[in-house]
Amino acid sequence: MKNIVIGRFIPGSSFLYKMDPRTKIIVLILLMVSAFLVRSLSLIAFGLMLLMVVLIVGRISVKRVLLGLRPLMFLLIFTFSFQIFFNTAGELVFTTTLAYSPGGLGVVVLLWFFWWFTRRRIPFKLLYFLVVLIASGTLLSLFSYGPIFTTSTIEVYSQGLEMALFIMLRLVIIVTLSTILTLTTKPTDLNLGLEAVLKPFKLIRVNTEEMAMIISISLRYIPTLLDEANKIILAQASRGVDFSEGKLKEKLMQIVSLLVPMFIISFKRSDELASAMEARSFVPGRPRTRLHQLTWRPMDTVALCFGLIILSTVIVLRVIGW
Amino acid sequence: MIEIRDLSFEYQTGKPVLHDINLSIKKGEWVTILGHNGSGKSTLSKLIVGLLKPKTGSVVVDGLTLSHDTVHAIRRKVGIVFQNPDNQFVGVTVRDDIAFGLENLQVPREDMIERIERFAQKVGMTEFLNKEPHALSGGQKQRVAIAGILAMDTDVIIFDEATSMLDPKGRRMIVDYMRQLNREGVTILTITHDMKEAVLSDRIVILKEGKILLDDQAELVLNNRDMLEQSNLELLLPLRVRHALKERGLKHPELEALLWASSSNK
């Protein structure tokens, strides 16, 4: 439970830390739009290289960024394989025939049995799964013993490969960009930045200050509520509920036994918090002064220009058909 | 400072929580409201700052009668430290939390920074200013809550069972701050069922089932065993010993004085 950390701030001192959160948010949006507008593999690869330079100059550990990519692993692999196997445009790059014979299938089944019993002890589960998957494919294409029931061919086309790489790089870029933002911006600053960036929405009567307050209180209570959830899990576990095992139906029951107390506690908490806030003269919608103030530096102007240049270049390139 | 007249309150009609409360608290006084669970003591504190609306009766704070128009002015004069340290910590850090009330009062930023420093120092939390709440103990969070209220320059602080969720060390510390603040002229209202906290105050009001059972000097109330038993409160140990001695006909004025002194180490 403790591992669920959404957008964790890691203290540091590079230029990315000194930038105004407003700049970071706006540049992030500009670069994301650019990433979506780019259509060629070479350009997106160039974008990733540029991003790497930013990471290095900004002294951000690549490991942290990779950790940010982890929840997306499944999506990445899925889109990658989908493109590779089902996109049949362009030239044929690679082909192989899988032969299904009793001997080959037997070995593969054994391999999967082995996988099933050992997977819990291996740290990189997804990687392990992929290795076994590729190994069984290779086995079927190379090894056949006895009569062959049927065969199937795997064909990889150049466009499929290109698209697979392209989509993967684009996802990596987008996630890395947002990871940079959350890694280098304190939640309070992020909140202030968001509030400032969302200010235009005031014209359509969205109360941005209240939204900012809601976001900041939610941020404040995430660790508290996680602690609470841990306590409830322990309390339920001591009464015989096992949260790690069980079938889907049992899992659902376990979630209910966690969610019901969590909801009740949260409502009680928010009621008390509302009292405490009111007792300290908080009136929703009334103007407040701010302890934290954002300062715009020359560096921010530079960063903003950088973002704008990239976006306009990408638009120009797209118009001339790159 | 606070005048409560004929105050009644009920959450549901027909089930009064407080009934005809009359209470007057002078400036600089330290009053304890003592009562068992469900005696209505926490409801009383919420009524004083207008978090709840009384059914009948009135609350006057420093000459202002509590109403829709005066409620904000009254909240500037009366601060509350609530029971659960976690549920009153609004800011993401200690600094932000002390600033919260000041931001609400639209204090200018420069002034705010100065006041945060001053009051964080007062409650000994200066080195924790950039810490997040989950890195603090319950006692430290309550100290931050006190600093937040002091920074707002209130005249009265209500401690609504503020020590009941703390460990003994945190509790002692908060009680020490109460004592110090009272000496500096802050009017203090403690709401508690802890006799050890009550013994330090000037006056004790015992609340039972929404009515005032007794309102007298601390020493007299604490020695009134019949009344305490009636409201399910226990006599402090040294005082129990003193009573036991008396019951057995043992007279020892020196020992009696010592026992009283040990229970109220002012």
HADDOCK unambig.tbl for C-alpha pairs under 7 A between the chains (distance, minus, plus):
assign (segid A and resid 217 and name CA) (segid B and resid 90 and name CA) 6.67 0.50 0.50
assign (segid A and resid 220 and name CA) (segid B and resid 91 and name CA) 6.92 0.50 0.50
assign (segid A and resid 220 and name CA) (segid B and resid 92 and name CA) 5.11 0.50 0.50
assign (segid A and resid 224 and name CA) (segid B and resid 134 and name CA) 6.87 0.50 0.50
assign (segid A and resid 269 and name CA) (segid B and resid 87 and name CA) 5.88 0.50 0.50
assign (segid A and resid 272 and name CA) (segid B and resid 87 and name CA) 6.02 0.50 0.50
assign (segid A and resid 273 and name CA) (segid B and resid 87 and name CA) 5.04 0.50 0.50
assign (segid A and resid 273 and name CA) (segid B and resid 88 and name CA) 5.34 0.50 0.50
assign (segid A and resid 275 and name CA) (segid B and resid 51 and name CA) 6.80 0.50 0.50
assign (segid A and resid 276 and name CA) (segid B and resid 88 and name CA) 5.33 0.50 0.50
assign (segid A and resid 279 and name CA) (segid B and resid 49 and name CA) 6.88 0.50 0.50
assign (segid A and resid 279 and name CA) (segid B and resid 75 and name CA) 6.14 0.50 0.50
assign (segid A and resid 279 and name CA) (segid B and resid 79 and name CA) 6.74 0.50 0.50
assign (segid A and resid 279 and name CA) (segid B and resid 80 and name CA) 6.79 0.50 0.50
assign (segid A and resid 280 and name CA) (segid B and resid 75 and name CA) 6.88 0.50 0.50
assign (segid A and resid 280 and name CA) (segid B and resid 79 and name CA) 6.96 0.50 0.50
assign (segid A and resid 280 and name CA) (segid B and resid 101 and name CA) 5.23 0.50 0.50
assign (segid A and resid 281 and name CA) (segid B and resid 72 and name CA) 6.44 0.50 0.50
assign (segid A and resid 281 and name CA) (segid B and resid 75 and name CA) 6.19 0.50 0.50
assign (segid A and resid 281 and name CA) (segid B and resid 76 and name CA) 6.94 0.50 0.50
assign (segid A and resid 281 and name CA) (segid B and resid 101 and name CA) 6.41 0.50 0.50
assign (segid A and resid 281 and name CA) (segid B and resid 104 and name CA) 5.93 0.50 0.50
assign (segid A and resid 281 and name CA) (segid B and resid 105 and name CA) 6.89 0.50 0.50
assign (segid A and resid 282 and name CA) (segid B and resid 104 and name CA) 5.41 0.50 0.50
assign (segid A and resid 288 and name CA) (segid B and resid 103 and name CA) 5.15 0.50 0.50
assign (segid A and resid 288 and name CA) (segid B and resid 104 and name CA) 5.11 0.50 0.50
assign (segid A and resid 288 and name CA) (segid B and resid 105 and name CA) 6.93 0.50 0.50
assign (segid A and resid 288 and name CA) (segid B and resid 106 and name CA) 5.09 0.50 0.50
assign (segid A and resid 289 and name CA) (segid B and resid 103 and name CA) 4.75 0.50 0.50
assign (segid A and resid 289 and name CA) (segid B and resid 104 and name CA) 6.99 0.50 0.50
assign (segid A and resid 289 and name CA) (segid B and resid 106 and name CA) 4.75 0.50 0.50
assign (segid A and resid 289 and name CA) (segid B and resid 107 and name CA) 6.40 0.50 0.50
assign (segid A and resid 289 and name CA) (segid B and resid 108 and name CA) 6.53 0.50 0.50
assign (segid A and resid 289 and name CA) (segid B and resid 109 and name CA) 6.98 0.50 0.50
assign (segid A and resid 290 and name CA) (segid B and resid 103 and name CA) 5.76 0.50 0.50
assign (segid A and resid 290 and name CA) (segid B and resid 109 and name CA) 6.55 0.50 0.50
assign (segid A and resid 291 and name CA) (segid B and resid 99 and name CA) 6.64 0.50 0.50
assign (segid A and resid 291 and name CA) (segid B and resid 109 and name CA) 5.64 0.50 0.50
